[in-house]
Amino acid sequence: MDLLNLENPVFVTYAIAASLMVVKVMGQGWMTVHRMLKVGGGWASPEDLRTGLINKNPDPSQLNTNDYVDRSRRIHRNDLENIPAFWIAGLLFVLADPALLSAQLLLYGFVAVRLAHFLAYATKQSHEIRATFYTLGSLIVIYMALHMIWVTII
């Protein structure tokens, strides 16, 4: 466990990258809420039509799909499908005691491609562009997991 402390620059790299991804996941949820409030719609559940401080004049049309809101919701769902694997594989990768430069390239590389994926999705880029960023991030996570497997069986 000597590797999991703030004196280990590889762990510090992981801690920064993982924390940035926490902010990304949580921030995306807030972006979705902001968009729902901005357009007064795109609600997800029937109970959202109850009168309250935020929704003073409920209308069934508020449950209709709103692409502005739903785009943010899809980005959030994509984050939730990809970032948790990074958190786990990244931490295991730290335990494999990799070289600092390797860890920085992989961990910060994942953060960079997830942010690029967000920008591509938010600006309505083609599936091929989004898929490229997804693929790069996925390959990073897979590599880190396979690296840990390799280190543990040798």
C-alpha angles and dihedrals in degrees: 000000000000086000094063101073137093092253090068107083091204090057090046088053090051093046091053094045093045092048091051089053091050088054090047094052094045093042091053090057090053090048089056091051090048091053093047091052093044094056097029091230149059090095114172105212136042091237087064086077093070114114112257145138092288099036105040095160109036117196128181089234088070087076092059116110111266113195093209090058097033093053089060090045090052091049089051092049090050090051090051090051094052115024099061090060088053092052091053099039091044094053091047088048090056088054089056087064098229125186112279095240091051091050092048093049093048101039098041089038089060091050090049095050092046090053090047089049089052092050092047092050095043092051093046097246120171124281089249092061093046091045091053092057092043090051093050091050092045092051090051092053092045091049092051091049093047090046090056091048090050093049093049096050096047 
